[in-house]
């Protein structure tokens, strides 16, 4: 499968390419419906418990409704008990669609108000497609909510009705699908919250397109899944003649005595990700606390900004991690400012970002003046992002792109739908994400991984992509009960087993 996510416009462009070589829209609909039917029959129904053969198909007035009618016919021919209804259009339009497709009415239309939704084992949502760009009426909102209240398994065709295919926004509600069978390529809105939640398991099927046609349309796409193929060749595995200082030296700033944990997590994960050496800069009060917890991470008593940067220069530190547990204060801000001005590789996270909330333009201007490009990563979660950037009502991908342009840096906009963007680069999003990463300290682990990769010489875009992928794999591997203290051990396992195996396939 080609590693590209489509916008609604991309789907229409691909349809046109297919038509231009002789496939009419009816044939495309037939191909799409046959592909969807195979998934429904072989992958969904076969795994349903207590399946009673009863299937309800909800159709809309457009092409998506036409797909539903063709699917209904295929299911009926297989012997399933199929009913058709529409919550949003008249009986006449549904009859006309059937006559247009088959020359006659194949399945009788049932009024939606007369339906008992829970009597069906499967509801197929074919109401609205990827072209939906306006909010539902109050009547439609009530209907969608009624459908969602049903405990029946739900499949959406191409996209869950009510999800914006380009942004993931809801209109303002959508079908909560257990499965979505989408055509040709996944849609951006299926992997961005809240659309991601309502899309269920994504199945991508063909409509009879050629690979060359997908490639042609894909060239215009500005977002891809974050997969190792994109950065694995730039991953820094140790060489035979490497020593610890050739592998990079990371300096992490500790928090005060009662907030040391975050910086320790970042330090350990930086070391685990391959950095040759990591030093945790601790003031007099926090030094003993950190010493009681750390062995491999080096410690240095540092109380002032001058001491911090003098040490960094003496020990040839090439990457700084500033923010985890540091506190939102003038001291944190001033150290961040100096780190930017003195051109260190930099991971700016948490408090290091929030310290600029009263004057974010100062941060933006400092970053844009840097001579060294490609060694700065900002890692905000939603709250931290919104404290710095005020972009109004645009989608998450555009927000991340705009933020990377303004700061001339790589942005990891964290969340279950993490987006990565760098100036003049394709934006990236996780194909599969783990909710088990939603735990205190998880972001500190990510900051540390990225810092370790930057220290080893990876450019910021690749380091952010590799770091986010490794971080997500930790959640997928560990599962329930994961806490931040566990993560570095899982990181070692993923790098030594999964990532190394991927690397060896390429090289």
C-alpha positions as CSV (number, residue, x, y, z in Angstrom):
1,X,0.0,0.0,0.0
2,X,1.2,3.5,-0.9
3,X,2.1,5.5,2.3
4,X,-0.2,8.4,1.6
5,X,-3.3,9.8,3.2
6,X,-6.0,11.4,1.0
7,X,-8.0,14.5,1.3
8,X,-11.5,14.5,-0.2
9,X,-10.1,16.3,-3.3
10,X,-7.6,13.5,-3.8
11,X,-10.5,11.0,-4.0
12,X,-12.3,13.0,-6.7
13,X,-9.1,13.4,-8.7
14,X,-8.5,9.7,-8.6
15,X,-12.0,9.0,-9.8
16,X,-11.4,11.3,-12.8
17,X,-8.2,9.5,-13.7
18,X,-10.0,6.2,-13.7
19,X,-12.9,7.6,-15.8
20,X,-10.4,9.0,-18.3
21,X,-9.1,5.6,-19.1
22,X,-12.6,4.1,-19.7
23,X,-14.0,3.2,-16.3
24,X,-17.4,5.0,-15.8
25,X,-18.7,6.0,-12.4
26,X,-21.1,3.0,-12.4
27,X,-18.2,0.6,-12.8
28,X,-16.2,2.4,-10.1
29,X,-19.2,2.1,-7.8
30,X,-19.6,-1.6,-8.6
31,X,-15.9,-2.3,-8.0
32,X,-15.9,-0.4,-4.7
33,X,-19.0,-2.2,-3.5
34,X,-17.7,-5.6,-4.4
35,X,-14.5,-4.8,-2.5
36,X,-16.5,-3.5,0.5
37,X,-18.8,-6.6,0.4
38,X,-15.8,-8.9,0.6
39,X,-14.6,-7.2,3.8
40,X,-18.1,-7.2,5.3
41,X,-18.7,-10.9,4.5
42,X,-15.2,-12.3,5.2
43,X,-13.7,-10.1,7.9
44,X,-16.7,-8.6,9.9
45,X,-19.7,-11.0,9.7
46,X,-17.4,-14.0,10.2
47,X,-16.3,-12.6,13.5
48,X,-19.7,-11.4,14.9
49,X,-21.0,-13.3,17.8
50,X,-24.7,-14.4,17.7
51,X,-25.1,-13.1,14.1
52,X,-28.8,-13.3,13.2
53,X,-28.5,-12.7,9.5
54,X,-30.3,-9.4,9.7
55,X,-28.5,-6.4,8.2
56,X,-29.7,-2.8,7.9
57,X,-28.2,-0.5,5.3
58,X,-28.7,3.3,5.8
59,X,-28.4,5.1,2.5
60,X,-28.0,8.8,1.6
61,X,-29.0,10.5,-1.6
62,X,-25.5,10.6,-3.2
63,X,-22.9,8.3,-4.5
64,X,-22.3,6.9,-1.0
65,X,-25.9,5.9,-0.9
66,X,-25.5,4.2,-4.3
67,X,-22.6,2.2,-2.8
68,X,-24.9,1.1,0.0
69,X,-27.6,-0.1,-2.4
70,X,-25.1,-2.1,-4.5
71,X,-23.7,-3.7,-1.3
72,X,-27.3,-4.4,-0.1
73,X,-27.9,-6.3,-3.4
74,X,-24.7,-8.3,-3.0
75,X,-25.5,-9.2,0.6
76,X,-29.1,-10.2,-0.4
77,X,-27.7,-12.5,-3.1
78,X,-25.5,-14.2,-0.5
79,X,-28.6,-15.1,1.5
80,X,-28.6,-12.4,4.2
81,X,-31.8,-10.7,5.3
82,X,-31.2,-7.1,4.2
83,X,-33.3,-4.0,4.8
84,X,-32.7,-0.5,3.3
85,X,-33.7,2.8,4.9
86,X,-32.6,6.4,4.8
87,X,-32.7,8.8,7.7
88,X,-32.0,11.8,5.5
89,X,-33.8,11.5,2.2
90,X,-37.1,10.5,0.7
91,X,-38.2,7.0,-0.4
92,X,-38.5,8.2,-4.0
93,X,-34.8,9.1,-4.2
94,X,-33.8,5.7,-2.9
95,X,-36.1,4.0,-5.4
96,X,-34.6,6.2,-8.2
97,X,-31.1,5.2,-7.1
98,X,-32.0,1.5,-7.3
99,X,-33.7,1.8,-10.7
100,X,-30.7,3.7,-12.0
101,X,-28.3,1.0,-10.8
102,X,-30.4,-2.1,-11.5
103,X,-33.3,-1.1,-13.7
104,X,-35.8,-2.0,-10.9
105,X,-36.4,-1.9,-7.2
106,X,-34.4,-4.8,-5.7
107,X,-35.1,-4.2,-2.0
108,X,-38.1,-2.4,-0.5
109,X,-37.5,0.8,1.4
110,X,-38.4,1.0,5.1
111,X,-39.2,4.2,6.9
112,X,-36.5,5.0,9.4
113,X,-39.0,6.0,12.2
114,X,-40.5,2.5,12.0
115,X,-37.1,0.7,12.5
116,X,-36.1,-1.2,15.6
117,X,-32.3,-0.8,15.3
118,X,-31.3,-3.4,17.9
119,X,-33.0,-6.2,16.0
120,X,-30.2,-6.1,13.5
121,X,-26.8,-7.7,13.9
122,X,-25.2,-5.2,11.6
123,X,-25.8,-1.7,10.5
124,X,-24.1,-0.3,7.4
125,X,-23.7,3.4,7.3
126,X,-23.8,4.6,3.7
127,X,-25.4,8.0,4.4
128,X,-22.7,10.6,3.6
129,X,-19.3,10.3,1.9
130,X,-16.0,12.2,1.9
131,X,-17.5,15.3,0.3
132,X,-19.5,16.3,3.4
133,X,-18.4,19.8,4.3
134,X,-21.4,21.3,6.3
135,X,-22.9,20.8,9.7
136,X,-25.9,18.5,10.1
137,X,-29.3,19.9,10.8
138,X,-30.8,19.4,14.3
139,X,-33.0,16.7,12.9
140,X,-30.1,14.8,11.4
141,X,-28.1,15.2,14.7
142,X,-30.9,13.5,16.6
143,X,-31.0,10.7,14.1
144,X,-27.2,10.1,14.2
145,X,-27.4,10.0,18.0
146,X,-30.2,7.5,17.9
147,X,-28.2,5.3,15.6
148,X,-25.2,5.6,17.9
149,X,-27.2,4.5,20.9
150,X,-27.8,1.2,19.3
151,X,-25.5,-1.6,20.4
152,X,-25.5,-3.1,17.0
153,X,-22.1,-3.4,15.2
154,X,-21.7,-0.5,12.7
155,X,-19.7,-0.4,9.4
156,X,-19.2,2.9,7.6
157,X,-18.6,3.0,3.9
158,X,-15.6,5.2,2.8
159,X,-16.0,7.4,5.9
160,X,-18.2,7.5,9.0
161,X,-21.0,9.9,8.2
162,X,-20.4,13.2,9.9
163,X,-16.6,13.0,10.0
164,X,-14.8,15.6,7.9
165,X,-12.4,13.7,5.7
166,X,-9.8,16.5,5.6
167,X,-9.7,17.6,9.3
168,X,-11.2,14.9,11.5
169,X,-13.8,17.4,12.8
170,X,-17.4,16.2,13.4
171,X,-20.4,17.9,11.8
172,X,-21.0,18.2,14.9
173,X,-21.7,14.5,15.4
174,X,-20.9,11.4,13.4
175,X,-21.7,7.7,13.2
176,X,-19.5,5.9,15.7
177,X,-18.3,3.1,13.5
178,X,-16.7,-0.1,14.6
179,X,-15.2,-0.5,11.1
180,X,-14.7,1.8,8.2
181,X,-14.2,0.5,4.7
182,X,-12.5,3.2,2.8
183,X,-11.6,3.4,-0.9
184,X,-8.1,3.5,-2.4
185,X,-6.3,5.2,0.5
186,X,-7.0,6.2,4.1
187,X,-8.4,9.7,4.7
188,X,-6.7,12.2,6.9
189,X,-9.8,12.7,9.0
190,X,-9.8,9.1,10.0
191,X,-6.5,9.5,11.9
192,X,-7.0,12.9,13.4
193,X,-9.1,13.4,16.6
194,X,-12.1,13.3,17.1
195,X,-12.7,11.6,13.7
196,X,-10.2,8.9,14.6
197,X,-12.3,7.8,17.6
198,X,-15.4,7.4,15.5
199,X,-13.8,5.6,12.5
200,X,-13.1,2.2,14.2
201,X,-10.9,-0.2,12.4
202,X,-9.9,1.0,9.0
203,X,-10.0,-1.3,6.0
204,X,-8.6,0.1,2.7
205,X,-10.0,-1.5,-0.5
206,X,-9.7,-1.0,-4.2
207,X,-12.1,0.5,-6.8
208,X,-10.1,-0.8,-9.7
209,X,-7.5,2.0,-9.7
210,X,-3.9,1.5,-11.0
211,X,-0.8,2.0,-8.9
212,X,0.4,4.7,-11.3
213,X,-2.9,6.6,-10.8
214,X,-2.5,6.6,-7.0
215,X,1.1,7.7,-7.3
216,X,0.0,10.6,-9.5
217,X,-2.6,11.8,-7.0
218,X,-0.3,11.1,-4.1
219,X,2.4,13.6,-5.3
220,X,0.1,16.4,-4.1
221,X,-0.4,14.9,-0.6
222,X,1.4,16.7,2.2
223,X,0.9,14.0,4.9
224,X,2.2,10.4,5.3
225,X,2.1,7.8,7.9
226,X,5.2,7.8,10.1
227,X,6.8,4.5,9.2
228,X,10.5,3.5,9.5
229,X,11.0,3.4,5.7
230,X,11.1,7.2,5.7
231,X,14.0,7.5,8.2
232,X,15.6,4.1,8.8
233,X,18.6,4.8,6.5
234,X,19.5,7.8,8.7
235,X,19.2,6.0,12.0
236,X,22.6,6.0,13.8
237,X,23.6,2.5,14.8
238,X,26.9,2.2,16.6
239,X,30.0,1.7,14.4
240,X,33.0,-0.5,15.3
241,X,35.3,2.5,15.9
242,X,32.7,4.5,17.9
243,X,33.3,5.6,21.5
244,X,31.0,7.3,23.9
245,X,31.8,10.9,22.9
246,X,31.4,10.1,19.2
247,X,27.9,9.0,20.0
248,X,27.0,12.4,21.3
249,X,26.7,13.9,24.8
250,X,23.4,15.1,26.1
251,X,23.0,17.6,29.0
252,X,19.6,17.5,30.7
253,X,18.5,20.2,33.2
254,X,17.1,18.9,36.4
255,X,14.0,20.2,38.1
256,X,14.2,21.4,41.8
257,X,14.3,19.0,44.7
258,X,10.6,18.0,44.6
259,X,10.4,17.8,40.8
260,X,13.4,15.7,39.7
261,X,11.5,12.7,38.3
262,X,10.8,14.2,34.8
263,X,14.4,15.1,34.1
264,X,15.6,11.6,35.2
265,X,13.1,10.0,32.8
266,X,14.4,12.1,30.0
267,X,18.0,11.4,30.9
268,X,17.6,7.6,31.0
269,X,15.7,7.5,27.7
270,X,18.3,9.7,26.0
271,X,20.9,7.2,27.1
272,X,18.8,4.2,26.1
273,X,18.2,5.7,22.6
274,X,21.9,5.5,21.9
275,X,23.6,8.7,23.1
276,X,27.1,8.0,24.2
277,X,26.8,10.0,27.4
278,X,24.2,11.8,29.4
279,X,24.7,14.3,32.2
280,X,21.9,15.5,34.5
281,X,22.7,19.1,35.7
282,X,21.4,19.3,39.2
283,X,21.4,22.1,41.8
284,X,22.8,21.5,45.3
285,X,19.4,20.4,46.7
286,X,18.4,18.1,43.9
287,X,21.8,16.5,43.5
288,X,21.4,13.9,46.3
289,X,17.9,13.0,45.2
290,X,19.1,12.3,41.6
291,X,22.2,10.5,42.9
292,X,20.1,8.0,44.8
293,X,18.2,7.0,41.7
294,X,20.8,7.0,38.9
295,X,23.9,5.0,38.0
296,X,24.6,5.2,34.2
297,X,23.5,8.8,33.9
298,X,26.3,11.2,35.1
299,X,25.6,14.0,37.5
300,X,27.0,17.5,37.8
301,X,26.3,20.0,40.5
302,X,25.2,23.2,38.6
303,X,23.4,26.1,40.2
304,X,23.7,28.9,37.7
305,X,23.1,29.5,34.0
306,X,26.8,30.4,33.6
307,X,27.9,27.1,35.2
308,X,25.4,25.3,33.0
309,X,26.8,26.6,29.8
310,X,30.5,26.6,30.8
311,X,30.1,22.9,31.6
312,X,28.3,22.3,28.3
313,X,31.2,23.9,26.4
314,X,34.0,22.2,28.4
315,X,32.5,18.7,27.9
316,X,31.6,19.2,24.3
317,X,27.9,18.8,25.0
318,X,26.1,18.9,21.6
319,X,22.4,18.5,22.7
320,X,20.4,20.1,25.6
321,X,17.1,19.0,26.9
322,X,15.3,21.8,28.7
323,X,11.9,21.8,30.2
324,X,10.9,18.5,31.9
325,X,10.1,19.4,35.5
326,X,12.1,22.6,35.3
327,X,9.4,24.9,36.5
328,X,7.7,27.8,34.7
329,X,9.9,30.7,35.7
330,X,12.4,33.3,34.6
331,X,15.4,31.0,35.2
332,X,14.0,28.3,32.9
333,X,13.2,30.9,30.2
334,X,16.6,32.5,30.4
335,X,18.4,29.2,30.0
336,X,16.2,28.3,27.0
337,X,17.0,31.7,25.5
338,X,20.8,31.2,25.9
339,X,20.6,27.6,24.6
340,X,18.9,28.9,21.4
341,X,21.4,31.7,20.9
342,X,24.4,29.5,21.5
343,X,23.2,27.1,18.8
344,X,23.1,23.9,20.8
345,X,21.1,21.0,19.6
346,X,17.9,21.5,21.5
347,X,14.8,19.6,22.8
348,X,12.4,22.2,24.2
349,X,9.6,20.5,26.2
350,X,7.0,21.2,28.9
351,X,8.1,24.1,31.2
352,X,10.7,25.1,28.7
353,X,7.9,26.0,26.3
354,X,5.4,27.3,28.8
355,X,7.9,29.8,30.1
356,X,7.4,31.7,26.9
357,X,3.6,31.9,27.2
358,X,3.5,35.6,28.0
359,X,5.7,36.5,25.1
360,X,5.8,33.6,22.5
361,X,7.0,35.9,19.8
362,X,10.3,36.2,21.6
363,X,10.7,32.4,21.3
364,X,9.8,32.5,17.6
365,X,12.2,35.3,16.8
366,X,15.1,33.7,18.6
367,X,14.5,30.4,16.8
368,X,14.3,32.0,13.4
369,X,17.6,33.8,13.9
370,X,19.6,30.5,14.5
371,X,22.3,29.8,12.0
372,X,22.1,26.0,12.6
373,X,19.0,24.5,11.2
374,X,17.7,21.0,11.7
375,X,18.7,20.3,15.3
376,X,15.8,21.8,17.2
377,X,12.6,19.9,18.3
378,X,9.7,21.4,20.2
379,X,7.4,18.8,21.8
380,X,4.1,20.5,23.0
381,X,1.0,18.7,24.0
382,X,-2.3,20.4,23.2
383,X,-2.3,22.7,26.3
384,X,1.3,23.8,25.7
385,X,0.7,24.3,22.0
386,X,-2.3,26.6,22.6
387,X,-0.4,28.7,25.1
388,X,2.1,29.6,22.4
389,X,0.2,29.5,19.1
390,X,-3.1,31.2,18.4
391,X,-4.1,30.0,15.0
392,X,-7.8,30.0,15.4
393,X,-10.1,27.5,13.7
394,X,-7.7,25.4,11.5
395,X,-7.1,21.7,11.7
396,X,-4.3,20.1,13.6
397,X,-2.1,19.3,10.6
398,X,-2.2,22.9,9.4
399,X,-1.6,24.2,12.9
400,X,1.5,22.0,13.2
401,X,2.8,23.1,9.8
402,X,2.3,26.7,10.6
403,X,4.0,26.4,14.0
404,X,7.0,24.7,12.3
405,X,7.3,27.6,9.8
406,X,7.0,30.3,12.4
407,X,9.6,28.7,14.6
408,X,11.8,27.3,11.9
409,X,11.9,24.1,13.9
410,X,10.5,20.6,14.0
411,X,7.3,20.4,15.9
412,X,5.9,17.2,17.5
413,X,2.4,18.1,18.4
414,X,1.7,15.3,20.8
415,X,-1.5,13.4,21.4
416,X,-3.2,10.1,20.3
417,X,-3.0,11.7,16.9
418,X,0.5,13.0,17.1
419,X,1.5,15.2,14.1
420,X,5.1,15.9,13.1
421,X,6.0,18.8,10.9
422,X,9.2,20.6,9.8
423,X,9.7,23.5,7.3
424,X,9.5,22.3,3.7
425,X,8.9,18.7,4.8
426,X,6.0,16.2,4.5
427,X,4.0,16.1,7.7
428,X,3.8,12.8,9.5
429,X,1.1,11.0,11.6
430,X,1.1,7.7,13.4
431,X,-0.7,4.9,11.6
432,X,-1.3,3.0,14.8
433,X,-1.3,4.7,18.2
434,X,-1.4,3.6,21.8
435,X,-3.7,5.1,24.4
436,X,-1.5,3.5,27.1
437,X,1.0,6.3,26.6
438,X,-1.4,8.6,28.3
439,X,0.5,8.5,31.6
440,X,2.5,10.9,33.6
441,X,6.1,11.1,32.4
442,X,5.4,9.7,29.0
443,X,6.3,13.0,27.3
444,X,9.6,13.2,29.2
445,X,10.5,9.8,27.8
446,X,9.8,11.1,24.3
447,X,11.9,14.3,24.9
448,X,14.8,12.1,26.0
449,X,14.6,9.7,23.0
450,X,14.6,12.7,20.6
451,X,17.5,14.3,22.5
452,X,19.5,11.1,22.3
453,X,18.9,10.8,18.5
454,X,19.8,14.5,17.9
455,X,23.0,14.0,19.9
456,X,24.0,11.1,17.6
457,X,23.7,13.3,14.5
458,X,20.1,12.7,13.2
459,X,18.5,15.7,11.7
460,X,15.5,17.0,13.6
461,X,12.8,15.8,11.3
462,X,14.2,12.3,11.2
463,X,14.9,12.3,14.9
464,X,11.3,13.4,15.7
465,X,9.9,10.8,13.4
466,X,12.1,8.0,14.8
467,X,11.6,9.1,18.3
468,X,7.8,9.3,18.0
469,X,7.7,5.9,16.3
470,X,9.8,4.3,19.1
471,X,7.7,6.0,21.7
472,X,4.5,4.8,20.2
473,X,5.9,1.2,19.8
474,X,6.6,1.2,23.6
475,X,2.8,1.8,24.2
476,X,1.8,-0.9,21.7
477,X,4.3,-3.4,23.1
478,X,3.6,-2.7,26.8
479,X,-0.1,-2.4,26.9
480,X,-2.2,-1.9,30.1
481,X,-0.4,-1.0,33.3
482,X,2.4,0.9,31.6
483,X,4.1,3.6,33.6
484,X,6.9,5.9,32.6
485,X,9.5,4.1,34.7
486,X,8.9,1.0,32.6
487,X,9.4,2.7,29.2
488,X,13.1,2.8,28.9
489,X,13.3,-1.0,29.3
490,X,10.8,-1.5,26.5
491,X,12.7,1.0,24.4
492,X,15.8,-1.3,24.5
493,X,13.7,-4.3,23.5
494,X,12.1,-2.5,20.6
495,X,15.4,-1.1,19.3
496,X,17.2,-4.4,19.6
497,X,14.5,-6.6,18.1
498,X,11.9,-4.8,16.0
499,X,13.9,-1.8,14.7
500,X,17.1,-3.7,14.1
501,X,15.1,-6.3,12.1
502,X,13.5,-3.5,10.0
503,X,17.0,-2.0,9.4
504,X,18.5,-5.3,8.3
505,X,15.7,-5.7,5.7
506,X,17.0,-2.5,4.0
507,X,20.7,-3.0,4.5
